[in-house]
Amino acid sequence: MKKSLIYIIPIACVGALAFLFLSNNSMETAESKLPHVLSMTKSVGVPHKVDFAGEDLVLDRYDLHERYDREINGFTYLHSTTLLLIKKANRYFPIIEPILKENDIPDDFKYLAVIESSLNHRAVSPAGAVGLWQFMPKTAPSYGLEVSSEVDERYSIEKSTVAACKYFKQAYAKYGSWSSVALSYNAGQGRISGELEKQQAEDGLDLWLVDETTRYYFRMLAIKQVFENPQKYGFVLTEKDLYKPMEFKKVEVTQSIADLTAFAKDNGISYAQLKDFNTWLRDRKLTISAKSQNSYTILIPTQESLYYKKGEKIKVHNRAWLSRD
């Protein structure tokens, strides 16, 4: 009996050791195949064809395919930036879209404002371009915008959108292509026209240009795709997540205002709120001379618009932005 135990014990030990060895080996093999990060990043697919302003673009050529691929993956994984763009669009698209329609500009050009300024009407570029549509101070007056020490209408959402429409019409009459119009908005008509001639090309998308302009049109294409189906690209929003559209009382001003702080207080808002919705006011006063015959419209937000209230139903501009779960 004792002799049997002497043989059984070593065999059992060997078996246990073998099991442990195989188990550890299997675990190490399995662990080696596991990802080294807590979340996975999947490349977004590139469609065969996309549409912008009624113009189809086939993305089978290597450069077109790769330009689009860069931008769609960029917007998809710039999570906070893209999410905020959709939220802000609920406030600004209802203002922009009717103006584009009234001026016979394709609705898709609202996405140019998205990539120009990130829908920030106070945006200022290093070169001095400002506002939602990023007009330069020297070119703005030629499109009907006043730029002075007290008034800079490049910051006016409505007036700068009208000015942008004038540019789009002028450029389309010249190029007959909305893609070239968009490229010229970034690079300038002189650059696009000159390069079309120098490079003996007929389409602006075939040009060798600086990286910013090369990416420009494809950023518009990509952000349009994300806006049209946010959930497809991982963005889940509910009604309460969107920024509420503002409602205003419009005050027509035909006489000078010596103190805009006092003016704001008289209209039931703070100076900061007055400036936020009338950023085109660039001084603490507004001077209107008798000779100029100018008048201005100042927007006074309603008290209801200034607050998010519990249980309030936010007006949704585009139901496609909301989660359908």
C-alpha positions as CSV (number, residue, x, y, z in Angstrom):
1,M,0.0,0.0,0.0
2,K,2.8,2.5,0.9
3,K,4.7,1.5,-2.2
4,S,1.7,2.4,-4.4
5,L,1.5,5.8,-2.9
6,I,5.2,6.4,-3.7
7,Y,4.6,6.0,-7.4
8,I,1.2,7.8,-7.6
9,I,2.4,11.0,-5.9
10,P,5.2,11.8,-8.4
11,I,2.9,11.0,-11.4
12,A,0.3,13.4,-10.0
13,C,2.9,16.1,-9.5
14,V,4.1,15.7,-13.1
15,G,0.6,16.0,-14.4
16,A,-0.1,19.1,-12.4
17,L,3.1,20.7,-13.5
18,A,2.3,19.9,-17.1
19,F,-1.2,21.3,-16.8
20,L,0.1,24.5,-15.3
21,F,2.8,24.8,-18.0
22,L,0.2,24.3,-20.8
23,S,-2.3,26.7,-19.1
24,N,0.3,29.4,-18.7
25,N,1.5,28.9,-22.2
26,S,-2.0,29.1,-23.5
27,M,-2.7,32.2,-21.4
28,E,0.5,33.9,-22.7
29,T,-0.5,33.1,-26.3
30,A,-4.0,34.4,-25.8
31,E,-2.7,37.6,-24.0
32,S,-0.2,38.2,-26.8
33,K,-3.2,38.4,-29.2
34,L,-5.1,40.9,-27.1
35,P,-5.0,44.6,-28.1
36,H,-2.8,46.9,-26.0
37,V,-5.5,49.6,-25.8
38,L,-8.9,49.8,-24.1
39,S,-10.8,50.9,-27.2
40,M,-10.6,50.0,-30.8
41,T,-10.4,52.5,-33.7
42,K,-12.0,51.5,-37.0
43,S,-11.2,53.2,-40.2
44,V,-14.2,54.9,-41.8
45,G,-15.0,53.6,-45.3
46,V,-14.8,55.8,-48.4
47,P,-17.9,55.7,-50.6
48,H,-17.6,55.3,-54.3
49,K,-19.3,58.6,-55.0
50,V,-20.3,61.7,-53.1
51,D,-22.5,64.7,-54.0
52,F,-21.9,68.4,-53.2
53,A,-24.2,71.2,-54.5
54,G,-25.6,68.9,-57.1
55,E,-22.2,67.9,-58.5
56,D,-21.2,64.2,-58.2
57,L,-17.6,63.3,-57.5
58,V,-16.4,59.8,-58.0
59,L,-13.7,58.9,-55.5
60,D,-11.9,56.1,-57.3
61,R,-8.8,58.1,-58.4
62,Y,-6.1,57.6,-55.7
63,D,-5.7,61.3,-54.7
64,L,-9.5,62.0,-54.5
65,H,-9.9,58.8,-52.5
66,E,-7.1,59.6,-50.1
67,R,-8.1,63.2,-49.6
68,Y,-11.6,62.2,-48.6
69,D,-10.3,59.4,-46.4
70,R,-8.2,61.8,-44.5
71,E,-11.0,64.2,-43.8
72,I,-13.8,61.8,-43.0
73,N,-11.6,60.0,-40.5
74,G,-10.4,63.3,-39.1
75,F,-14.0,64.6,-38.4
76,T,-15.1,61.2,-37.1
77,Y,-12.4,61.0,-34.5
78,L,-12.2,64.6,-33.5
79,H,-15.0,63.8,-31.2
80,S,-15.6,66.9,-29.1
81,T,-15.0,69.3,-32.0
82,T,-17.4,67.6,-34.4
83,L,-20.0,67.1,-31.6
84,L,-20.0,70.8,-30.9
85,L,-20.4,71.7,-34.6
86,I,-23.6,69.7,-34.7
87,K,-24.9,71.3,-31.5
88,K,-24.1,74.8,-32.8
89,A,-25.7,74.1,-36.2
90,N,-29.1,73.9,-34.6
91,R,-28.8,77.6,-33.8
92,Y,-27.0,78.9,-36.9
93,F,-28.4,76.8,-39.8
94,P,-31.9,78.2,-39.5
95,I,-30.4,81.7,-40.1
96,I,-28.0,80.7,-42.9
97,E,-30.2,78.4,-45.0
98,P,-33.0,80.8,-45.9
99,I,-30.4,83.4,-47.0
100,L,-28.7,80.8,-49.3
101,K,-32.0,79.8,-50.7
102,E,-33.1,83.4,-51.3
103,N,-29.9,84.0,-53.3
104,D,-30.1,80.8,-55.3
105,I,-27.0,79.3,-53.7
106,P,-26.9,75.6,-53.1
107,D,-27.8,74.7,-49.6
108,D,-24.6,72.6,-49.2
109,F,-22.6,75.9,-49.0
110,K,-23.7,76.1,-45.3
111,Y,-20.9,73.6,-44.8
112,L,-18.4,76.1,-46.0
113,A,-19.2,78.2,-43.0
114,V,-18.7,75.2,-40.8
115,I,-15.1,74.6,-42.0
116,E,-14.3,78.3,-42.3
117,S,-15.1,79.3,-38.7
118,S,-16.4,76.2,-36.9
119,L,-19.7,78.1,-36.8
120,N,-18.1,80.7,-34.5
121,H,-19.3,84.2,-35.5
122,R,-16.5,85.7,-33.4
123,A,-13.7,83.8,-35.1
124,V,-10.6,85.7,-36.0
125,S,-7.8,84.1,-38.2
126,P,-4.1,85.0,-37.9
127,A,-4.4,86.8,-41.2
128,G,-7.2,89.0,-40.0
129,A,-10.2,87.3,-41.5
130,V,-13.2,87.4,-39.2
131,G,-16.7,86.2,-38.7
132,L,-18.7,83.2,-39.7
133,W,-17.5,83.5,-43.4
134,Q,-14.0,84.8,-42.6
135,F,-14.0,87.9,-44.8
136,M,-10.8,90.0,-45.0
137,P,-11.0,93.7,-44.1
138,K,-10.0,94.8,-47.6
139,T,-12.4,92.6,-49.5
140,A,-15.4,92.9,-47.3
141,P,-16.6,96.4,-48.5
142,S,-16.7,95.2,-52.1
143,Y,-19.4,92.7,-51.0
144,G,-21.4,95.3,-49.2
145,L,-20.0,95.0,-45.6
146,E,-19.1,98.1,-43.6
147,V,-15.8,97.8,-41.7
148,S,-14.9,100.7,-39.4
149,S,-13.7,101.3,-35.9
150,E,-17.2,101.2,-34.5
151,V,-19.0,98.8,-37.0
152,D,-17.6,95.7,-38.5
153,E,-20.4,93.8,-40.4
154,R,-18.2,90.8,-41.0
155,Y,-19.3,89.7,-37.6
156,S,-23.0,90.0,-38.5
157,I,-24.3,86.5,-39.3
158,E,-27.1,87.7,-41.6
159,K,-25.1,90.4,-43.5
160,S,-22.0,88.4,-43.9
161,T,-24.0,85.5,-45.3
162,V,-25.5,87.8,-47.9
163,A,-22.0,89.0,-48.7
164,A,-20.8,85.4,-49.1
165,C,-23.7,84.7,-51.5
166,K,-22.6,87.6,-53.6
167,Y,-19.1,86.1,-53.8
168,F,-20.5,82.6,-54.7
169,K,-22.6,84.0,-57.5
170,Q,-19.7,86.0,-58.9
171,A,-17.3,83.0,-58.8
172,Y,-19.8,80.6,-60.3
173,A,-20.4,82.9,-63.2
174,K,-16.6,82.7,-63.8
175,Y,-16.0,79.0,-63.3
176,G,-19.3,77.3,-63.8
177,S,-18.4,74.8,-61.1
178,W,-19.3,74.8,-57.5
179,S,-16.2,72.9,-56.5
180,S,-14.0,75.6,-58.1
181,V,-16.1,78.3,-56.3
182,A,-15.4,76.6,-53.0
183,L,-11.6,76.4,-53.8
184,S,-11.5,80.0,-54.9
185,Y,-13.1,81.1,-51.6
186,N,-10.1,79.7,-49.8
187,A,-7.3,80.5,-52.3
188,G,-8.7,83.5,-54.1
189,Q,-10.0,83.7,-57.7
190,G,-6.7,85.0,-58.9
191,R,-4.8,82.0,-57.6
192,I,-7.3,79.4,-58.9
193,S,-7.6,81.1,-62.4
194,G,-3.8,81.5,-62.7
195,E,-3.1,77.9,-61.7
196,L,-5.8,76.5,-64.1
197,E,-3.9,78.3,-66.9
198,K,-0.4,77.4,-65.7
199,Q,-1.2,73.8,-65.1
200,Q,-3.3,73.5,-68.2
201,A,-6.2,72.0,-66.1
202,E,-9.9,72.4,-66.5
203,D,-11.0,71.4,-63.0
204,G,-9.8,73.0,-59.8
205,L,-9.7,69.6,-58.1
206,D,-6.9,68.6,-60.5
207,L,-4.6,71.4,-59.4
208,W,-1.5,71.2,-57.4
209,L,-2.1,73.7,-54.6
210,V,-1.0,74.4,-51.0
211,D,-2.2,71.8,-48.5
212,E,-4.8,74.0,-46.9
213,T,-6.6,74.6,-50.3
214,T,-6.1,71.0,-51.4
215,R,-7.9,69.8,-48.2
216,Y,-10.6,72.5,-48.3
217,Y,-13.2,71.0,-50.6
218,F,-12.8,67.5,-49.1
219,R,-13.4,68.9,-45.6
220,M,-16.7,70.2,-46.8
221,L,-17.6,66.9,-48.4
222,A,-16.7,65.0,-45.2
223,I,-18.5,67.2,-42.7
224,K,-21.6,67.1,-44.9
225,Q,-21.6,63.3,-44.6
226,V,-21.2,63.4,-40.8
227,F,-24.0,66.0,-40.5
228,E,-26.4,64.0,-42.6
229,N,-26.0,60.9,-40.5
230,P,-24.2,61.5,-37.2
231,Q,-25.0,58.1,-35.7
232,K,-23.3,56.4,-38.5
233,Y,-20.1,58.1,-37.4
234,G,-20.6,57.5,-33.7
235,F,-22.2,60.8,-32.7
236,V,-25.3,60.3,-30.5
237,L,-27.4,63.3,-29.6
238,T,-30.8,63.9,-28.1
239,E,-33.0,67.0,-28.4
240,K,-31.7,68.5,-25.1
241,D,-28.1,68.3,-26.3
242,L,-28.6,70.8,-29.2
243,Y,-28.1,74.5,-28.7
244,K,-31.4,76.3,-28.7
245,P,-32.2,78.8,-31.4
246,M,-32.4,82.3,-30.1
247,E,-35.4,84.6,-30.4
248,F,-34.9,88.4,-30.7
249,K,-36.6,91.7,-30.5
250,K,-35.2,93.9,-33.4
251,V,-34.4,97.5,-32.5
252,E,-33.9,99.9,-35.4
253,V,-31.3,102.5,-34.5
254,T,-31.3,105.7,-36.5
255,Q,-29.6,108.0,-33.9
256,S,-26.2,107.7,-32.2
257,I,-25.9,105.7,-29.0
258,A,-23.4,107.3,-26.6
259,D,-23.2,104.4,-24.2
260,L,-24.0,100.9,-25.3
261,T,-23.8,99.6,-21.7
262,A,-26.7,101.9,-20.7
263,F,-28.5,100.9,-23.9
264,A,-28.2,97.2,-23.1
265,K,-29.5,97.8,-19.5
266,D,-32.4,99.9,-20.8
267,N,-33.3,96.9,-23.0
268,G,-33.2,94.4,-20.1
269,I,-29.9,92.6,-21.0
270,S,-26.2,92.9,-20.0
271,Y,-23.5,94.5,-22.1
272,A,-22.0,91.1,-22.6
273,Q,-25.2,89.7,-24.0
274,L,-25.6,92.7,-26.3
275,K,-22.1,92.1,-27.6
276,D,-22.6,88.4,-28.0
277,F,-25.5,88.8,-30.3
278,N,-24.3,92.0,-32.0
279,T,-20.6,91.4,-32.2
280,W,-20.4,93.8,-35.2
281,L,-20.6,96.6,-32.6
282,R,-16.8,97.2,-32.1
283,D,-16.9,100.1,-29.7
284,R,-18.7,101.1,-26.6
285,K,-20.7,103.6,-28.6
286,L,-22.4,103.8,-32.0
287,T,-22.2,107.0,-34.0
288,I,-24.6,107.8,-36.8
289,S,-23.9,111.0,-38.6
290,A,-26.6,113.1,-40.1
291,K,-24.9,112.9,-43.5
292,S,-24.4,109.2,-43.6
293,Q,-28.2,108.4,-43.3
294,N,-27.2,105.0,-41.9
295,S,-29.4,102.9,-39.7
296,Y,-28.7,99.7,-37.9
297,T,-30.7,96.8,-36.5
298,I,-29.7,95.6,-33.0
299,L,-30.8,92.2,-31.8
300,I,-32.1,92.0,-28.3
301,P,-32.5,88.4,-27.1
302,T,-35.8,87.6,-25.3
303,Q,-35.6,86.7,-21.7
304,E,-37.0,83.2,-22.5
305,S,-34.1,82.6,-25.0
306,L,-31.4,83.4,-22.4
307,Y,-32.1,80.3,-20.2
308,Y,-32.3,76.6,-20.6
309,K,-35.4,75.5,-18.5
310,K,-36.0,72.1,-17.1
311,G,-38.4,70.1,-19.3
312,E,-38.1,72.7,-22.1
313,K,-38.6,71.4,-25.6
314,I,-35.7,72.5,-27.8
315,K,-36.7,73.3,-31.3
316,V,-34.8,70.8,-33.5
317,H,-33.7,72.1,-37.0
318,N,-32.8,68.7,-38.4
319,R,-34.3,65.5,-36.9
320,A,-31.5,63.5,-38.6
321,W,-29.1,64.8,-35.9
322,L,-30.9,62.9,-33.2
323,S,-30.4,59.4,-32.0
324,R,-33.1,57.1,-33.4
325,D,-32.8,54.5,-30.6
